């Protein structure tokens, strides 16, 4: 791995990456708050409009490993800048689209750009930090995603109410341009290149496959509910009040992400992961009871947000331990797993909502979280993980 350091402080680099994940996260999450408005404007049902999230997620899941396969030896800055540029094009396409098909294609382009940026942001955060501080570095970048729920999503929902959802898409695109302009502050980073065959070999390692399966089920649990949250809390929270529910969820995410960085470094990723999944399952299990009142919905959003925010940092940390020879590949695959889970969750939530009603959405999500916890508890021991890291296949040259 080659890293050429600039005079810029490492924290400044992490903050640029965090702003980028904030931008991508705002696009991914704000759509949920604007779902009724988008559905009405595009003349489709809310269940169909929710599949725009599925389009984004599936595209990201497919694009992330392919981008990693064909750009293995590239300077990461080119991928970050190119990803943000394509993401901006996708945002403009959504703002201009007048039909569901056009908006779906634009989200496809935005997803490819997001895949190029986001997975490499986490790789850079891990590569630029020592093992002892890796959890905190990853948490700093992940905080951008969490803050997008506290600030980006509620502001986006309010702006959508006042100016229309298309204005929100333009606003996100403007922030993406700013991020792309800041990429030069990042030092040059080149990671060991590996061919497609080597990358497929990584996912074939059993411990890594288990980690990715946990990511899929854990993300599926959250997206089953979160995509349709405006519908689930509609009896007690609409419009500006809905924004406060989203603020509660996002604030919980920030708390969870902030705590999990130091907790992972101190207690290890396994314990933090188990606590996260148990909390997610508990929160979703009581969803139908909680959303019968506004205080209950706010408390549930905060509670679930905390434990959801604790999920990804220990997962990324485990992958760095298990695949030190191919961290780009492993984190790229984890990014794909996140969006596979998101696609499955948004599709599953739509089916459950249409077929069984809102009361069943939470319990179905809770079952997915329990499944993720079961897989996580059957993982290899920490000693085995370290041994796997030391004996991993050396990177292809």
N, C-alpha and C positions, 0 to 999 in steps of 0.2 A: 504494500500500500504506500502511495506517495502523497504526502501532504506538504504543501508549501505554505508556510504561515505568513500572513501579512501583519502589518502593524496594528490591525484592528483587534480589539479585545474579543476573546472567545465568547463572552457573554453577549456581545453585540451580534455576533454571528448567530447564536442561538435565538436571539430575539427576532432577527430577520426571518429565520425559519419558522418561528412561532407565529409571526404575523401572516406568513404564507399559509400555515395550517388553519389559522383563524379565518382567512378568506375562503379557503376551500370548504371549511366546516360550515361557514355561514350559508354558502350555497346549498350544501347538503341538507342542512336543518331547516332553513327558512321556508323551504318549499312546503313543509308540513303545516306550518302556521298559516300559509296562504292557500292551502288546498281548496277550501270552498270557493274562494274568489277565482282561482285558476280554472277550476272545473266549470264554473258558470261562464267564464270568458271564452273557454275553448269548446263549450257546449258538449261536455261529457259528464258522467257521474263522478262522484268523489272517489269511488273505488277505482275507476279507470284512471283518473288523474293521479292517484297514489302510485300507479305503475310507472310514472315518470321517475320515481325513486328506484324502482326495479331496473329500469333502463340504465340509469347512472351506475347502479351497483354492479350489475352484470358486466357492463363495459369495463369498469375499473378492474374487476376481478380478472378479466381476460387480458386486458392491456398491460397490467402491472408486470407479470412474468415475461411477457413478450418484449416489453421495453427493456427489462433487465437483461434478457438473452441477447439482444442485438446491440446493446450499448454498454457492455460490460467494462470495457477499458476507457470509456469516455471520461473527460473531466466532468465531475458532478454538476459544476456550475452551468454547463451547457444544457443539461437535462432540466435543472431547476428553471432556468430562463425560458427554455423552449416550452416546458410544461405550462408555465404561467401565461405565455403568449397564446397557446392553443386554448387554455382555459378561458382567456379573455374573449377569444372568438366565439366560444360556446355560449358565454354569457350574453354577448351581443345578439347571437342567433335566437336565444330564448326571449330576449326583450323585443325582438322584431317579429317573432313567429306569430302567425295568425291562425294556426291549426294545431291540433294535437300532434300530428305527424312531424311538422316542422320543429316544434318545440322538443319533441323526443329526439330528433336527429341532433339538435343543438346541444341537448344534454349529453348525448353520446360523445360529441367533440369535447365538451367540458370535462367529461369523465376521463378521457384519454390524457388530457392535460393535467388533471388532478393526480392521476396515477404516476405520471412522470415526476411531478413535484413532490408529492407527499411521502412516498416510500423512500425517496432519496433524502428527504429532510431528516427522517429518523436515522437513516444510515449514517449521515454526516454527524448527527448529534452523538451517536455511539462511537464513531471513529475518532472524533475530536476530543473525547473524554477518556480518562483513566477508568479502569474497571471499578475502582472504589467509588467513583462519582458518576458512573454511567446512569444509574437510576435517576439521579437528579437532572442530568442533561436531557435524558429522554422525557422526563416530566416537564421540563421547561418548554420543549417543543410541543408536547401533547397539550400543554396548557392553552396554546392557541386555539385548539379545537374546543376545549372546554369554555374558554372565554367567548367563543362565537355563540354559545348558547345563552350566556349571561347578557351580552351586549348586542351581538350581531343579529340574533334571531328576534328578540323582542323589538329592537329598533326596526328591523326589516318588516315585522308584522305591522307595527304602527305606521311606518312609511307606506306600506302597501295599502293600509286602510285610508290614509290621507291622499296619496299620490298614485296608487295603483301598483300592482305587482310587477309590472314591466319596469317601472322606475327603480324598484329594488334590484332587479337584475343589472340595470345600468350602473347602479352604485357599487355593486360587488365587482363589476368589471373594472371600474376606476381604481379600486383598491388593488386589484390584481396587477394593474399596470404599475402602480407605485412599488409593489413588491418586486416585480421584474426589474425595475430600475435600481433596486438596492442589492441585487445579486452580486455585483462586483466587489462588495465588501467581504464576501466569503472567500477564504483561501482555496487555492487549487487542490483538489482531492481526486486521486485516481486509485481505484481499488483493483485487486487482482481480477483479471478477466476469466470467465469460464464459459465453455460452450453450452449449447442447449442440453446436450446429453448430461453434462455435469450438473446442470441445474435441476434436471428431472431426477437425478440421483439424490439430490438433497431432500426433496420431498418424500423420497422413498425411505429415508431413515426413520425408523419407527418412533423414536422420541420426538422428532420434529413433526411427524404426522399427527401425533397426539396433541402437541401444542396447537397446531393449526385447527384440529377438530374442536378443541376447546374454544378457540377464537370464533369459529363458525357458529357453534351453538350459543355462546355467550352473546354474540352480536345479534343473532336471530331472535333471542329472547327480547332484547331491547327494541329492535325495529318492529317486531310484531305489534308492539303497543305504541311506540313513539310516533310512527308515521301517521297514526290515526288518533293521536291525542286530542286534536281539536274536536273531533266527533265524540270521543269518550267523555270529555269534560263539558260538552256543549250545554247540558242542563244547568250548570252552575258557573261557567266561564266562557264568555265569547268576547270578541273584539279586544279592547284594551285590557280587560280582565284576563283574557287568555294569555296576553303578554306576560302578566305577572306569574302565571303558572309556569310558563317557559323560563322566566327569570329564575324561579325557584329551582327548576331542574338544572339550569345552567350553573347557578351558584353552587349547587351540590356537586356538579361535575368539577368545578374549579377546586373546591375543598378536597374532593377525593383525589384528584390528580396531584395537588400540592402535597398532600399527606403521603401518597403512595410512593413518591420519589425517595424520600428519606426512609420510609418504612421498608421499601424493597432493599435498599442498601444495608439497612440495619438487621432486618429479620429474615431476609431472603425472599425471593419471588413466590415460593410455594405457599407460604402462609398468607401473604397478602392476596394472592389469587383466590384461595379458598374462601377467605372472608368476603371478597368482592362478590363472588358468585352466590354465596349463601344470602347475602344482603339483597341482591337483585331478585332472587327467587322469592324471598319473603315479601318484598315490596309489591311485586306483580301479583302475588297470590291474594292480596287484600285490595287490589285495585278497584274492584267494583264497589266495595264498601266505602273506600276513601273518597271516590269522586261523587258521592251523593251530597257533599257539602263543599263549599269553597275552601274553608280551612283544611278539611281533609285532603282535598286535591293539592293544595299548596304544600302541606306537610309530606304527602306522598311524593310529590315532584322533587322536593329537597332530599328526602331520604333515598329515593331510587337514584337520584343524580350522584350522590356521594359514592355509592357502591359501584355504579356504572363507571364513574371516573377513575376507579381503582383497577379497572380490568386490564388495560392494554400495556401499561408500563411493565408489570411483571412478566407479561407474555413476551414483550420485546427483549427484556433482559434475559429470559430463558433461551431465546433463540440466539442471542449473542454467545451464550455459554455453549450451546449445543452445536453451533456452526461457525466457529471462529475463522474457518477457512473460506466461508462464503456468506458473510453477513448481509451483503446486498441481496443475494438470492433469498435468504431466509426471511428477511424483513419484507422483501417484495412479495413473497408468498403469503406472509401474514397480512399484508395489505389486501391481497386478493381474497384471503379468507374472511377479512372484515366485510368486504363488499359482497361476497357470496352469502354470508350470513345476513347482510342487509337486504339483499335481493330476496332471499327466501323468507325473511321475516316480513317484509312489506307485502309480498305475495300472500303469505299465510295469513297475515292479519286481515287483508282484504277479503279472503275467502271466509274466515271465521266471522267477520263483521257482517258479511252478506248472508251467510247461511245460518248462523246461530245467534247473532246479535252481540251487542257490545259487552254484555256481562261475561262472555266467555273469552274475550280477547286476553285479559290479564292472566287467567289460569293457564291458558295455552302457552303464553310467554314464560310463566313460572316453570312449567314442565321443561321447557328448553333450557332454562338456567340450571335446573336440577340435573339434566343430562350432561351439561357442560361440567358441573361440579363432580359428577361421577367419573367422567373421563379424566379430569384433573387429579383426582385422588388416586387414580390408578397409574399415574405417571411414574417414570423412572426416579429412583432416589437421587438426591443431590450428588452423592459420590459417583453414581453411574453417569450423571450428566457431565460432571467434570472429566470423567474418564473419556466419554464420547468426544468432548471438546479437544482433549489432548491427542486422541488417536484419529481425529477426523482426516479425511482425504485431503492432501495438500492441494492448494489452488492450481488450476491449469495454467500453464505458461504459454 
